Structures are given as structure tokens and as C-alpha cells.
């Protein structure tokens, strides 16, 4: 016989177990409703919530690559609402050997005041240019490093990203270009989605650009072989750069970590130039595949990659893998 107190304790444990099981079933039900669909380009997946990163992103002891210099350029034009957050996300990385340059196209908003407030911590120029691609090229005429990247003025790096990338390049001399998982944020910096990417797939990359630009870093040797960015592209400049680097045999790696945040907002160039972007992507497929495939052919070619991406996303949402 068990006494009443023992019986009540057992009953509480059973109720607790049933509650946990009910929550898990509910979670599984929500997850499986998407039936394996990729969320790679689904920018707004849930209601806005605070963006949080694991404490380990800052606690990791990553010193192997500390001697590798890093150069980052931010092209800017009339993004005063966002550029301060982009700058802080770079300067708060707490790494040595960082050169950061903002190339502004003579913004007519408060951008110049924001840049002035960071004098001494970054370099900047403000004068008319021929657009984003030209601004990036101008920026890399001002700074250079063993590792290079550019960050748009409305996007952000996540904490610890630069040190993590330095460490990976130092420990993996056979890797030339890296990128990672991405977070989607709204205009207020609140998280509205995540994309967890499977390992790099060079064949799928010929058909579609799935590499999150704000998470991509490359070695100076890549820049010396491929630069500059082609100014005839206003939308697909990253994919053109990536495809030219791949054609020269440079090696890519997807890192198992969230590295950057892509901001979704009404002023976004990506949304405003969608039709022009389609033309540029068709041009790149024509150049690298030899013909302009139909959307049906594109979908078929990348379907296996997107299924893998959906599986990786599901495992992450279930908590079975952590990044």
C-alpha cells in the first residue's frame, strides 16, 4: 500500500507527463502541416518575436584565426532607419584586425550624422555613385583583408560571427568561401523566420542562388581572382560573383551556425527590383548552363536540394539539432 502523499505525488508526475506529451504532439502537428516545403525563401514565417542567440555564440573560445585580418564594406543610400543597427552588429563583434568601411551614395537623410557618430571606429565616404554594386567596389578599394565580406545597410551580423569565421578559415585552409544559416527580421529588428541550410550543393547552385549574402565571407585570393563585382548586375551581383568563383575552382562550405540576419521591409531593394532580378537570373543561367531553362526545369533541378533543406529545418524546429 502507498500512502496518500505518495499517491498524490505520483498523480502529479502523471499529469506533468501528459501535459508534456500534449505539447509535443501539438508541436509535431504544426511542424508536419508544412508537408516538407522549403522555407528557404519564405521570409515571414511567424509572428514577430525577439531575436535571441545562444550564449555560446559569445562564449566560444575561438582564437586560431585571430591573426587573420577582416575587411567588411557596407554600401549605403538613404537607410538611416537601419544603418545604425548594421554598424553596431559589425563593431560589437569584439575582434581584432577588423577594417570596416561604409560607402554612402550621398544620402539625403540622417545617414551622415550616424556615420559621424562612429568616426574613428570605421572609415566612410559619401558621394554619388552608380548604385550598390559600384559602391561595394569603391569600398573594397579602401579596405582589404585576409577575409572579406560586405553587409548591406539594412542587414545585420549575429554576435560572434566574425570570430567564428576567422577560426574556421584558420582551421580549414582548403576552404575559400563560407556561408551559414540565416534569420529573417522585420523593420524593427524582430525575428520573423529562420532558414537552416543543408551542406553545400554545387550542382543546385548553378540553377538558383540559395546562399544568404549577409552570411557569406571569402578569402582575399577569391577577390584577387574574381573581382570586381559586375556593375551590369543590380540584383544578381552576388550570384554572378559566386558562379564565377565556382567556375575558377574555389571551394565552398556551409557552416553549421546562424551568421546573419536578413531584414524584410517595404523599402527593400530585393522586392522593388524583383522583375529586373528575374531578367538578370535568366542571363546568368544562360551563361552558365548554356540555355535559359523554364521555371518547371528550374524547380525540378533544385527539388532535391529544397527537400534536404526542409528536412534540416524540421530537425532544427524539433530541437533535434542545434545551431
One Martini backbone bead per residue (centre of mass of N, CA, C, O) as a GRO file, in nm:
protein
  323
    1UNK     BB    1   0.098   0.036   0.020
    2UNK     BB    2   0.016   0.369  -0.043
    3UNK     BB    3   0.018   0.672   0.043
    4UNK     BB    4  -0.126   0.970  -0.018
    5UNK     BB    5   0.132   1.135  -0.089
    6UNK     BB    6   0.239   0.935  -0.301
    7UNK     BB    7  -0.009   0.944  -0.483
    8UNK     BB    8  -0.001   1.252  -0.546
    9UNK     BB    9   0.281   1.252  -0.669
   10UNK     BB   10   0.217   1.056  -0.901
   11UNK     BB   11  -0.014   1.222  -1.024
   12UNK     BB   12   0.160   1.471  -1.097
   13UNK     BB   13   0.354   1.321  -1.287
   14UNK     BB   14   0.138   1.232  -1.491
   15UNK     BB   15   0.033   1.514  -1.566
   16UNK     BB   16   0.305   1.624  -1.665
   17UNK     BB   17   0.343   1.416  -1.890
   18UNK     BB   18   0.080   1.481  -2.048
   19UNK     BB   19   0.152   1.777  -2.108
   20UNK     BB   20   0.413   1.723  -2.267
   21UNK     BB   21   0.282   1.542  -2.481
   22UNK     BB   22   0.081   1.752  -2.588
   23UNK     BB   23   0.289   1.961  -2.680
   24UNK     BB   24   0.441   1.776  -2.878
   25UNK     BB   25   0.199   1.711  -3.060
   26UNK     BB   26   0.142   2.003  -3.141
   27UNK     BB   27   0.416   2.057  -3.268
   28UNK     BB   28   0.411   1.833  -3.480
   29UNK     BB   29   0.156   1.926  -3.623
   30UNK     BB   30   0.268   2.199  -3.720
   31UNK     BB   31   0.518   2.092  -3.875
   32UNK     BB   32   0.362   1.884  -4.075
   33UNK     BB   33   0.184   2.090  -4.239
   34UNK     BB   34   0.424   2.167  -4.451
   35UNK     BB   35   0.513   1.907  -4.610
   36UNK     BB   36   0.831   1.975  -4.681
   37UNK     BB   37   0.857   2.268  -4.719
   38UNK     BB   38   1.044   2.520  -4.804
   39UNK     BB   39   1.193   2.820  -4.617
   40UNK     BB   40   1.413   2.981  -4.776
   41UNK     BB   41   1.187   3.211  -4.914
   42UNK     BB   42   1.034   3.248  -4.632
   43UNK     BB   43   1.031   3.543  -4.459
   44UNK     BB   44   0.730   3.502  -4.314
   45UNK     BB   45   0.653   3.259  -4.057
   46UNK     BB   46   0.596   3.453  -3.803
   47UNK     BB   47   0.554   3.619  -3.542
   48UNK     BB   48   0.698   3.857  -3.391
   49UNK     BB   49   1.025   3.830  -3.224
   50UNK     BB   50   1.275   3.797  -3.033
   51UNK     BB   51   1.612   3.804  -3.084
   52UNK     BB   52   1.802   3.505  -3.021
   53UNK     BB   53   2.116   3.397  -2.887
   54UNK     BB   54   2.342   3.200  -2.792
   55UNK     BB   55   2.583   3.217  -2.553
   56UNK     BB   56   2.802   3.057  -2.721
   57UNK     BB   57   2.863   3.280  -2.936
   58UNK     BB   58   3.051   3.430  -2.702
   59UNK     BB   59   3.202   3.180  -2.542
   60UNK     BB   60   3.370   3.094  -2.750
   61UNK     BB   61   3.700   2.968  -2.811
   62UNK     BB   62   3.837   3.177  -3.076
   63UNK     BB   63   4.192   3.193  -3.188
   64UNK     BB   64   4.318   3.082  -3.456
   65UNK     BB   65   4.213   3.355  -3.643
   66UNK     BB   66   4.317   3.636  -3.516
   67UNK     BB   67   4.541   3.706  -3.750
   68UNK     BB   68   4.310   3.755  -3.940
   69UNK     BB   69   4.206   3.970  -4.160
   70UNK     BB   70   3.920   4.203  -4.182
   71UNK     BB   71   3.687   4.302  -4.450
   72UNK     BB   72   3.419   4.547  -4.446
   73UNK     BB   73   3.133   4.640  -4.646
   74UNK     BB   74   2.896   4.923  -4.669
   75UNK     BB   75   2.632   4.996  -4.851
   76UNK     BB   76   2.471   5.328  -4.898
   77UNK     BB   77   2.112   5.458  -4.907
   78UNK     BB   78   1.875   5.588  -4.726
   79UNK     BB   79   1.926   5.407  -4.419
   80UNK     BB   80   1.883   5.539  -4.128
   81UNK     BB   81   1.689   5.321  -3.991
   82UNK     BB   82   1.938   5.081  -4.015
   83UNK     BB   83   2.255   5.138  -4.011
   84UNK     BB   84   2.314   5.138  -3.708
   85UNK     BB   85   2.266   4.831  -3.668
   86UNK     BB   86   2.477   4.732  -3.867
   87UNK     BB   87   2.723   4.861  -3.734
   88UNK     BB   88   2.694   4.734  -3.452
   89UNK     BB   89   2.717   4.434  -3.555
   90UNK     BB   90   3.022   4.479  -3.621
   91UNK     BB   91   3.160   4.643  -3.375
   92UNK     BB   92   3.055   4.411  -3.154
   93UNK     BB   93   3.253   4.157  -3.214
   94UNK     BB   94   3.532   4.158  -3.071
   95UNK     BB   95   3.779   4.207  -3.284
   96UNK     BB   96   4.060   4.184  -3.448
   97UNK     BB   97   4.154   4.295  -3.755
   98UNK     BB   98   3.936   4.530  -3.834
   99UNK     BB   99   3.786   4.653  -4.138
  100UNK     BB  100   3.555   4.935  -4.177
  101UNK     BB  101   3.334   5.031  -4.454
  102UNK     BB  102   3.140   5.313  -4.569
  103UNK     BB  103   2.945   5.347  -4.874
  104UNK     BB  104   2.801   5.648  -4.966
  105UNK     BB  105   2.540   5.797  -5.190
  106UNK     BB  106   2.446   6.071  -5.077
  107UNK     BB  107   2.256   6.102  -4.852
  108UNK     BB  108   1.931   6.268  -4.743
  109UNK     BB  109   1.952   6.187  -4.457
  110UNK     BB  110   2.093   6.076  -4.137
  111UNK     BB  111   2.358   5.921  -4.214
  112UNK     BB  112   2.592   6.125  -4.160
  113UNK     BB  113   2.546   6.141  -3.852
  114UNK     BB  114   2.596   5.845  -3.794
  115UNK     BB  115   2.884   5.830  -3.906
  116UNK     BB  116   3.005   6.049  -3.721
  117UNK     BB  117   2.955   5.880  -3.452
  118UNK     BB  118   3.192   5.662  -3.576
  119UNK     BB  119   3.440   5.805  -3.557
  120UNK     BB  120   3.734   5.590  -3.552
  121UNK     BB  121   3.577   5.295  -3.615
  122UNK     BB  122   3.552   5.397  -3.914
  123UNK     BB  123   3.511   5.422  -4.256
  124UNK     BB  124   3.410   5.695  -4.489
  125UNK     BB  125   3.189   5.778  -4.768
  126UNK     BB  126   3.019   6.064  -4.951
  127UNK     BB  127   2.896   5.996  -5.277
  128UNK     BB  128   2.818   5.961  -5.576
  129UNK     BB  129   2.688   5.679  -5.756
  130UNK     BB  130   2.602   5.374  -5.956
  131UNK     BB  131   2.542   5.203  -5.704
  132UNK     BB  132   2.582   4.928  -5.518
  133UNK     BB  133   2.808   4.788  -5.678
  134UNK     BB  134   2.994   5.033  -5.692
  135UNK     BB  135   3.018   5.076  -5.385
  136UNK     BB  136   3.159   4.811  -5.321
  137UNK     BB  137   3.408   4.856  -5.497
  138UNK     BB  138   3.497   5.115  -5.358
  139UNK     BB  139   3.533   4.994  -5.074
  140UNK     BB  140   3.761   4.780  -5.171
  141UNK     BB  141   3.966   5.023  -5.223
  142UNK     BB  142   3.993   5.089  -4.898
  143UNK     BB  143   3.974   4.774  -4.825
  144UNK     BB  144   4.159   4.489  -4.681
  145UNK     BB  145   4.180   4.120  -4.647
  146UNK     BB  146   4.188   3.790  -4.578
  147UNK     BB  147   3.890   3.867  -4.515
  148UNK     BB  148   3.570   3.901  -4.689
  149UNK     BB  149   3.288   4.143  -4.693
  150UNK     BB  150   2.935   4.224  -4.718
  151UNK     BB  151   2.695   4.468  -4.574
  152UNK     BB  152   2.401   4.567  -4.565
  153UNK     BB  153   2.227   4.844  -4.424
  154UNK     BB  154   1.969   4.629  -4.339
  155UNK     BB  155   2.162   4.435  -4.206
  156UNK     BB  156   2.306   4.158  -3.998
  157UNK     BB  157   2.510   4.047  -3.757
  158UNK     BB  158   2.589   3.806  -3.547
  159UNK     BB  159   2.713   3.709  -3.273
  160UNK     BB  160   3.048   3.596  -3.333
  161UNK     BB  161   3.098   3.564  -3.642
  162UNK     BB  162   3.390   3.654  -3.709
  163UNK     BB  163   3.542   3.460  -3.521
  164UNK     BB  164   3.425   3.202  -3.644
  165UNK     BB  165   3.537   3.249  -3.930
  166UNK     BB  166   3.832   3.274  -3.865
  167UNK     BB  167   3.857   2.991  -3.744
  168UNK     BB  168   3.776   2.829  -3.994
  169UNK     BB  169   3.995   2.928  -4.189
  170UNK     BB  170   4.239   2.839  -4.015
  171UNK     BB  171   4.140   2.521  -4.002
  172UNK     BB  172   4.056   2.556  -4.337
  173UNK     BB  173   4.259   2.592  -4.608
  174UNK     BB  174   4.050   2.453  -4.833
  175UNK     BB  175   3.872   2.708  -4.781
  176UNK     BB  176   3.718   3.006  -4.947
  177UNK     BB  177   3.395   2.985  -4.890
  178UNK     BB  178   3.142   3.111  -4.668
  179UNK     BB  179   2.835   3.004  -4.496
  180UNK     BB  180   2.500   3.031  -4.347
  181UNK     BB  181   2.259   3.075  -4.155
  182UNK     BB  182   1.933   3.242  -4.133
  183UNK     BB  183   1.765   3.543  -4.042
  184UNK     BB  184   1.449   3.694  -4.011
  185UNK     BB  185   1.365   4.043  -4.021
  186UNK     BB  186   1.223   4.325  -3.940
  187UNK     BB  187   1.219   4.669  -3.921
  188UNK     BB  188   1.258   4.623  -3.586
  189UNK     BB  189   1.432   4.341  -3.539
  190UNK     BB  190   1.235   4.112  -3.560
  191UNK     BB  191   1.161   3.789  -3.564
  192UNK     BB  192   1.016   3.588  -3.866
  193UNK     BB  193   1.260   3.378  -3.930
  194UNK     BB  194   1.414   3.069  -4.069
  195UNK     BB  195   1.723   2.927  -4.226
  196UNK     BB  196   1.821   2.594  -4.284
  197UNK     BB  197   2.108   2.459  -4.422
  198UNK     BB  198   2.251   2.254  -4.613
  199UNK     BB  199   2.490   2.140  -4.762
  200UNK     BB  200   2.672   2.197  -5.016
  201UNK     BB  201   2.549   2.253  -5.370
  202UNK     BB  202   2.686   2.291  -5.680
  203UNK     BB  203   2.446   2.218  -5.870
  204UNK     BB  204   2.215   2.395  -5.756
  205UNK     BB  205   2.374   2.671  -5.795
  206UNK     BB  206   2.328   2.683  -6.112
  207UNK     BB  207   2.001   2.745  -6.070
  208UNK     BB  208   2.033   2.874  -5.768
  209UNK     BB  209   2.039   3.124  -5.513
  210UNK     BB  210   2.098   3.012  -5.166
  211UNK     BB  211   2.296   3.221  -5.061
  212UNK     BB  212   2.343   3.414  -4.788
  213UNK     BB  213   2.489   3.711  -4.811
  214UNK     BB  214   2.518   3.802  -4.498
  215UNK     BB  215   2.703   3.513  -4.455
  216UNK     BB  216   2.937   3.588  -4.654
  217UNK     BB  217   3.279   3.467  -4.698
  218UNK     BB  218   3.616   3.553  -4.819
  219UNK     BB  219   3.902   3.530  -4.968
  220UNK     BB  220   4.136   3.723  -5.119
  221UNK     BB  221   4.191   3.524  -5.356
  222UNK     BB  222   3.912   3.558  -5.477
  223UNK     BB  223   3.917   3.859  -5.537
  224UNK     BB  224   4.175   3.853  -5.721
  225UNK     BB  225   4.019   3.656  -5.937
  226UNK     BB  226   3.708   3.808  -5.958
  227UNK     BB  227   3.729   4.088  -5.951
  228UNK     BB  228   3.475   4.263  -5.964
  229UNK     BB  229   3.179   4.356  -5.943
  230UNK     BB  230   2.919   4.351  -6.164
  231UNK     BB  231   2.759   4.648  -6.279
  232UNK     BB  232   2.528   4.502  -6.458
  233UNK     BB  233   2.437   4.430  -6.167
  234UNK     BB  234   2.159   4.482  -5.924
  235UNK     BB  235   2.077   4.183  -5.806
  236UNK     BB  236   2.290   3.929  -5.911
  237UNK     BB  237   2.586   3.988  -5.803
  238UNK     BB  238   2.638   3.745  -5.616
  239UNK     BB  239   2.590   3.509  -5.813
  240UNK     BB  240   2.803   3.591  -6.013
  241UNK     BB  241   3.041   3.573  -5.818
  242UNK     BB  242   2.996   3.276  -5.736
  243UNK     BB  243   3.011   3.145  -6.022
  244UNK     BB  244   3.297   3.247  -6.087
  245UNK     BB  245   3.433   3.107  -5.847
  246UNK     BB  246   3.347   2.817  -5.915
  247UNK     BB  247   3.480   2.810  -6.204
  248UNK     BB  248   3.778   2.845  -6.054
  249UNK     BB  249   3.764   2.628  -5.793
  250UNK     BB  250   3.639   2.726  -5.551
  251UNK     BB  251   3.569   2.659  -5.208
  252UNK     BB  252   3.285   2.550  -5.026
  253UNK     BB  253   3.102   2.630  -4.706
  254UNK     BB  254   2.869   2.526  -4.473
  255UNK     BB  255   2.785   2.654  -4.175
  256UNK     BB  256   2.666   2.547  -3.839
  257UNK     BB  257   2.533   2.862  -3.841
  258UNK     BB  258   2.420   3.162  -3.739
  259UNK     BB  259   2.531   3.479  -3.901
  260UNK     BB  260   2.262   3.630  -4.011
  261UNK     BB  261   2.039   3.914  -4.098
  262UNK     BB  262   1.740   3.954  -4.283
  263UNK     BB  263   1.564   4.227  -4.401
  264UNK     BB  264   1.212   4.300  -4.393
  265UNK     BB  265   1.090   4.554  -4.625
  266UNK     BB  266   0.953   4.803  -4.826
  267UNK     BB  267   1.252   4.923  -4.928
  268UNK     BB  268   1.344   4.678  -5.063
  269UNK     BB  269   1.527   4.590  -5.330
  270UNK     BB  270   1.436   4.300  -5.386
  271UNK     BB  271   1.135   4.378  -5.427
  272UNK     BB  272   1.156   4.621  -5.633
  273UNK     BB  273   1.353   4.423  -5.843
  274UNK     BB  274   1.224   4.149  -5.933
  275UNK     BB  275   1.203   4.166  -6.245
  276UNK     BB  276   1.502   4.233  -6.295
  277UNK     BB  277   1.608   3.978  -6.156
  278UNK     BB  278   1.498   3.771  -6.355
  279UNK     BB  279   1.673   3.864  -6.593
  280UNK     BB  280   1.949   3.815  -6.455
  281UNK     BB  281   1.910   3.510  -6.398
  282UNK     BB  282   1.872   3.427  -6.690
  283UNK     BB  283   2.150   3.520  -6.784
  284UNK     BB  284   2.314   3.326  -6.599
  285UNK     BB  285   2.198   3.062  -6.703
  286UNK     BB  286   2.289   3.102  -6.991
  287UNK     BB  287   2.597   3.117  -6.926
  288UNK     BB  288   2.620   2.836  -6.735
  289UNK     BB  289   2.419   2.631  -6.904
  290UNK     BB  290   2.339   2.742  -7.220
  291UNK     BB  291   2.044   2.812  -7.115
  292UNK     BB  292   1.690   2.893  -7.070
  293UNK     BB  293   1.511   2.782  -6.836
  294UNK     BB  294   1.244   2.677  -6.704
  295UNK     BB  295   1.067   2.668  -6.417
  296UNK     BB  296   1.030   2.363  -6.423
  297UNK     BB  297   1.333   2.296  -6.450
  298UNK     BB  298   1.426   2.438  -6.195
  299UNK     BB  299   1.254   2.287  -5.990
  300UNK     BB  300   1.372   2.006  -6.057
  301UNK     BB  301   1.679   2.072  -5.997
  302UNK     BB  302   1.610   2.180  -5.677
  303UNK     BB  303   1.433   1.972  -5.518
  304UNK     BB  304   1.641   1.811  -5.350
  305UNK     BB  305   1.750   2.051  -5.193
  306UNK     BB  306   1.477   2.144  -5.068
  307UNK     BB  307   1.426   1.883  -4.913
  308UNK     BB  308   1.674   1.901  -4.735
  309UNK     BB  309   1.604   2.172  -4.611
  310UNK     BB  310   1.338   2.081  -4.479
  311UNK     BB  311   1.470   1.870  -4.293
  312UNK     BB  312   1.657   2.057  -4.140
  313UNK     BB  313   1.433   2.239  -4.032
  314UNK     BB  314   1.280   2.023  -3.874
  315UNK     BB  315   1.508   1.940  -3.681
  316UNK     BB  316   1.532   2.221  -3.556
  317UNK     BB  317   1.235   2.255  -3.454
  318UNK     BB  318   1.260   1.986  -3.272
  319UNK     BB  319   1.562   1.994  -3.135
  320UNK     BB  320   1.775   1.781  -3.277
  321UNK     BB  321   1.916   2.047  -3.365
  322UNK     BB  322   2.188   2.283  -3.316
  323UNK     BB  323   2.291   2.657  -3.372
   0.00000   0.00000   0.00000
